[in-house]
Amino acid sequence: MSDSIEQTESFLGEATDDAFRRSWAAWHQARLRATLSPLGLASLAATHWLTNEPTPYDGVPGVWSATRDGVRGVADELTGSAVLQDGEPYATVGGDGVTLRSGQEIAWGDKRLRYFERDGVLAVRLIDPDAPTRSAVRDILAFEPDENWVFEADFTPADADHRFRNEAIDGHVAEEHPAGTVSFDLNGEAVSLTVTGGPRGFSAVLADGTSGSETYRFRFLRIDAPGADGRVRVDFNRLYLPPCAFSDFYVCPLPPAGNRLTTPIRAGEKNLDLVEQPA
């Protein structure tokens, strides 16, 4: 009888582990599509910060400016091009130009000219499938999935007036309201991650004992919204590279002080696997 129970438990354990690995593999493939596809993260070729004065910028046709209504572009080359709203056809560019708003972009051949805003400052972004940043990437290196890197944690909402210093990789600093903290024991290190987000889930920016050596200098993590008991599941196998790992034209936030951990987290994405360049 005991042998039968042990065999059943072993089978169930293998089945659970297999399902865990399949789920992670599907996530990894989705990440590859999102980052390395022709219009993926690695295809960002420029972020041009705009002024009120119509100005030409490298790589994009015409002149561009920041207006009260949005990102304004005027270029004969764009006339008749499709304007997309959240990826769906919305309008066409007229001969007198176009004004892009949040979620909008222009389909310029196989490229995209995209609206971008940070703290009220507007930019036009160029997404180019032929960007060197995309052609240089072969794969995303990652640790093997391991259920030992999954933790149960407690979520504590932040006070309504609480703010933290959110510094971006380009030095820009903003005060942001966190959703709260996610607290747990990480192999002997007491962790209390500052997270942002809302009812649908949270995001954390963190560094750990592998950052800058075995892995990129910091990584991102999504965490599902808590259950009724305030508990959340932290799966470090889903740590992923920030957009700025793929292109210098992103303005990723850096980890806040409490999210800089000492424990090495050998889980999730490590770094980019780059194509060897000829000597």
C-alpha positions as CSV (number, residue, x, y, z in Angstrom):
1,M,0.0,0.0,0.0
2,S,2.7,2.5,1.0
3,D,4.6,1.8,-2.2
4,S,1.5,2.5,-4.2
5,I,0.9,5.8,-2.3
6,E,4.6,6.9,-2.9
7,Q,4.3,6.1,-6.6
8,T,1.1,8.1,-6.9
9,E,2.6,11.1,-5.1
10,S,5.7,10.9,-7.3
11,F,3.5,10.8,-10.4
12,L,1.4,13.8,-9.2
13,G,4.6,15.7,-8.4
14,E,6.0,15.1,-11.9
15,A,2.7,16.1,-13.5
16,T,2.6,19.3,-11.4
17,D,6.2,20.1,-12.3
18,D,5.5,19.4,-16.0
19,A,2.5,21.8,-16.0
20,F,4.6,24.5,-14.2
21,R,7.3,24.2,-16.9
22,R,4.8,24.2,-19.7
23,S,3.2,27.4,-18.3
24,W,6.6,29.1,-18.0
25,A,7.6,28.0,-21.5
26,A,4.4,29.6,-22.9
27,W,5.2,32.8,-21.0
28,H,8.8,32.8,-22.3
29,Q,7.6,32.4,-25.9
30,A,5.1,35.2,-25.4
31,R,8.0,37.4,-24.1
32,L,10.0,36.6,-27.2
33,R,7.2,37.6,-29.5
34,A,6.6,40.9,-27.5
35,T,10.2,41.9,-27.6
36,L,11.7,40.6,-30.8
37,S,8.8,40.7,-33.3
38,P,9.1,43.4,-36.0
39,L,7.2,46.0,-33.9
40,G,8.4,44.7,-30.6
41,L,10.3,46.4,-27.8
42,A,13.7,45.9,-29.4
43,S,12.5,47.9,-32.5
44,L,12.5,51.3,-30.7
45,A,14.9,53.4,-32.8
46,A,14.3,56.8,-31.3
47,T,12.5,58.9,-28.7
48,H,12.4,62.5,-29.8
49,W,11.3,64.9,-27.0
50,L,9.3,67.7,-28.5
51,T,9.0,71.5,-28.0
52,N,6.3,73.9,-29.0
53,E,8.3,74.8,-32.1
54,P,7.8,72.6,-35.2
55,T,11.2,70.9,-35.6
56,P,12.7,68.2,-37.9
57,Y,14.1,65.1,-36.2
58,D,16.5,62.4,-37.4
59,G,14.7,59.4,-38.9
60,V,11.2,60.8,-39.1
61,P,9.6,62.7,-41.9
62,G,8.5,66.4,-41.7
63,V,8.4,68.5,-38.6
64,W,7.0,67.7,-35.1
65,S,5.9,69.7,-32.1
66,A,4.1,69.4,-28.8
67,T,0.7,71.1,-28.7
68,R,-2.1,71.5,-26.2
69,D,-4.0,68.7,-28.1
70,G,-1.1,66.2,-28.5
71,V,1.8,65.3,-30.7
72,R,1.6,67.3,-33.9
73,G,3.3,66.1,-37.1
74,V,3.3,67.7,-40.6
75,A,4.9,65.7,-43.5
76,D,3.8,65.2,-47.1
77,E,5.3,61.7,-46.9
78,L,2.7,60.7,-44.3
79,T,-0.4,61.9,-46.2
80,G,-2.8,59.1,-46.5
81,S,-1.1,56.9,-43.9
82,A,-3.3,55.1,-41.4
83,V,-3.6,56.4,-37.9
84,L,-4.1,53.5,-35.4
85,Q,-5.7,53.7,-32.0
86,D,-4.5,51.0,-29.7
87,G,-3.5,49.0,-32.8
88,E,-6.8,49.4,-34.7
89,P,-7.4,51.6,-37.7
90,Y,-8.8,55.0,-36.6
91,A,-8.2,57.6,-39.2
92,T,-5.8,58.7,-42.0
93,V,-3.3,61.5,-42.1
94,G,-4.5,64.5,-44.0
95,G,-2.4,66.9,-46.1
96,D,-2.4,69.4,-43.3
97,G,-0.8,67.0,-40.9
98,V,-2.0,65.0,-37.9
99,T,-2.2,65.3,-34.1
100,L,-1.6,62.1,-32.1
101,R,-3.1,61.4,-28.7
102,S,-2.6,58.7,-26.1
103,G,-2.6,55.2,-27.6
104,Q,-2.2,56.5,-31.2
105,E,0.4,55.9,-33.8
106,I,1.0,56.3,-37.6
107,A,1.6,53.2,-39.8
108,W,4.5,54.6,-41.9
109,G,5.2,51.7,-44.2
110,D,6.5,48.9,-41.9
111,K,7.5,51.5,-39.3
112,R,5.4,53.2,-36.6
113,L,5.5,56.8,-35.4
114,R,4.1,56.6,-31.9
115,Y,2.7,59.1,-29.3
116,F,4.6,59.1,-26.0
117,E,4.1,61.2,-22.8
118,R,5.9,61.5,-19.5
119,D,4.8,63.9,-16.8
120,G,3.2,66.2,-19.4
121,V,6.2,66.2,-21.7
122,L,5.5,64.9,-25.2
123,A,7.6,62.8,-27.6
124,V,7.3,61.0,-30.9
125,R,8.8,57.5,-31.0
126,L,10.1,55.7,-34.0
127,I,9.5,52.0,-34.1
128,D,11.6,50.4,-36.9
129,P,11.8,46.6,-37.6
130,D,15.3,47.2,-39.0
131,A,16.6,48.9,-35.9
132,P,20.1,47.6,-35.0
133,T,18.9,46.9,-31.5
134,R,16.5,44.3,-32.9
135,S,18.9,42.6,-35.4
136,A,21.5,42.4,-32.6
137,V,19.4,40.2,-30.4
138,R,19.2,36.4,-30.9
139,D,17.3,35.3,-27.8
140,I,16.6,36.2,-24.1
141,L,18.7,34.1,-21.7
142,A,16.8,32.8,-18.7
143,F,17.2,30.5,-15.7
144,E,15.5,27.1,-15.8
145,P,12.0,27.4,-14.1
146,D,12.0,26.3,-10.5
147,E,9.0,26.3,-8.2
148,N,11.3,27.0,-5.2
149,W,11.3,30.6,-6.4
150,V,7.6,31.0,-5.9
151,F,6.5,32.6,-2.6
152,E,3.3,33.5,-0.8
153,A,3.4,37.1,0.5
154,D,1.2,39.6,2.3
155,F,0.0,42.8,0.6
156,T,-0.3,46.0,2.7
157,P,-2.1,48.9,0.9
158,A,-0.2,52.3,1.1
159,D,-1.7,55.3,2.9
160,A,-3.5,57.7,0.5
161,D,-0.9,60.4,1.1
162,H,2.2,58.2,0.8
163,R,4.7,59.0,-2.0
164,F,8.0,57.5,-3.0
165,R,10.9,58.9,-5.2
166,N,10.7,57.3,-8.6
167,E,13.9,57.9,-10.5
168,A,14.2,56.9,-14.2
169,I,17.3,55.5,-15.9
170,D,17.8,58.9,-17.6
171,G,17.8,60.8,-14.3
172,H,14.3,62.0,-14.4
173,V,12.7,62.0,-10.9
174,A,9.0,62.0,-10.1
175,E,7.0,61.5,-6.9
176,E,4.7,58.5,-7.3
177,H,1.9,57.0,-5.2
178,P,2.6,53.3,-4.6
179,A,-0.2,50.7,-4.4
180,G,1.5,49.3,-1.3
181,T,4.1,46.7,-0.2
182,V,4.4,43.0,-0.7
183,S,6.2,41.4,2.3
184,F,7.7,37.9,2.7
185,D,10.8,36.0,3.7
186,L,13.2,35.4,0.9
187,N,15.4,32.6,2.0
188,G,16.2,34.4,5.3
189,E,16.1,38.0,4.0
190,A,13.0,40.0,5.1
191,V,11.6,41.6,1.9
192,S,9.1,44.4,1.6
193,L,8.7,45.3,-2.1
194,T,7.2,48.6,-3.1
195,V,4.6,47.9,-5.8
196,T,2.6,50.1,-8.1
197,G,-0.6,49.3,-9.9
198,G,-4.2,48.9,-9.0
199,P,-7.1,46.4,-8.6
200,R,-6.0,44.3,-11.6
201,G,-2.5,43.6,-10.3
202,F,0.9,45.1,-9.4
203,S,4.3,45.8,-10.8
204,A,7.6,45.9,-9.0
205,V,11.1,47.1,-10.1
206,L,13.8,45.3,-8.3
207,A,17.5,44.5,-8.1
208,D,19.1,41.5,-6.3
209,G,22.4,39.8,-5.7
210,T,22.7,38.8,-9.4
211,S,22.1,42.2,-10.8
212,G,24.8,43.6,-13.0
213,S,26.7,40.4,-13.0
214,E,24.7,37.3,-13.7
215,T,21.6,39.3,-14.8
216,Y,20.8,42.8,-16.2
217,R,21.2,45.6,-13.7
218,F,17.5,45.4,-12.6
219,R,14.4,43.5,-13.6
220,F,10.6,43.9,-13.6
221,L,8.0,41.6,-12.0
222,R,4.2,41.5,-12.3
223,I,2.2,40.3,-9.3
224,D,-1.5,39.3,-9.5
225,A,-4.0,41.3,-7.3
226,P,-4.4,39.9,-3.8
227,G,-7.2,37.5,-2.8
228,A,-9.7,38.3,-0.1
229,D,-7.2,37.4,2.6
230,G,-4.7,40.0,1.3
231,R,-2.2,37.3,0.2
232,V,-0.4,37.4,-3.2
233,R,1.8,35.0,-5.1
234,V,5.3,36.1,-6.0
235,D,6.8,34.1,-8.8
236,F,10.4,35.1,-9.5
237,N,10.5,32.8,-12.5
238,R,8.5,35.6,-14.2
239,L,11.1,38.2,-13.6
240,Y,11.7,39.9,-16.9
241,L,14.1,42.4,-18.5
242,P,13.0,46.0,-18.6
243,P,12.5,47.7,-22.0
244,C,15.7,49.6,-21.6
245,A,17.6,46.3,-21.8
246,F,16.6,46.3,-25.5
247,S,17.0,50.0,-26.5
248,D,18.6,53.0,-24.9
249,F,15.6,55.1,-26.0
250,Y,13.4,53.8,-23.2
251,V,13.1,55.6,-19.9
252,C,12.6,52.8,-17.4
253,P,12.2,53.4,-13.7
254,L,15.0,52.3,-11.4
255,P,14.3,50.1,-8.3
256,P,13.4,52.2,-5.2
257,A,15.6,51.8,-2.2
258,G,13.5,49.0,-0.5
259,N,13.5,46.9,-3.7
260,R,17.3,46.5,-3.9
261,L,17.8,43.0,-2.4
262,T,21.0,41.3,-1.4
263,T,19.8,37.7,-1.9
264,P,20.8,36.4,-5.4
265,I,17.6,35.5,-7.3
266,R,18.6,32.9,-9.9
267,A,15.2,32.8,-11.6
268,G,13.5,34.5,-14.5
269,E,15.2,36.3,-17.4
270,K,18.9,36.9,-17.2
271,N,20.0,39.1,-20.1
272,L,20.1,39.3,-23.9
273,D,21.8,36.7,-26.1
274,L,23.4,39.0,-28.7
275,V,24.5,38.1,-32.2
276,E,28.3,37.9,-32.4
277,Q,29.6,40.9,-34.4
278,P,32.4,40.3,-36.9
279,A,35.8,41.5,-35.7
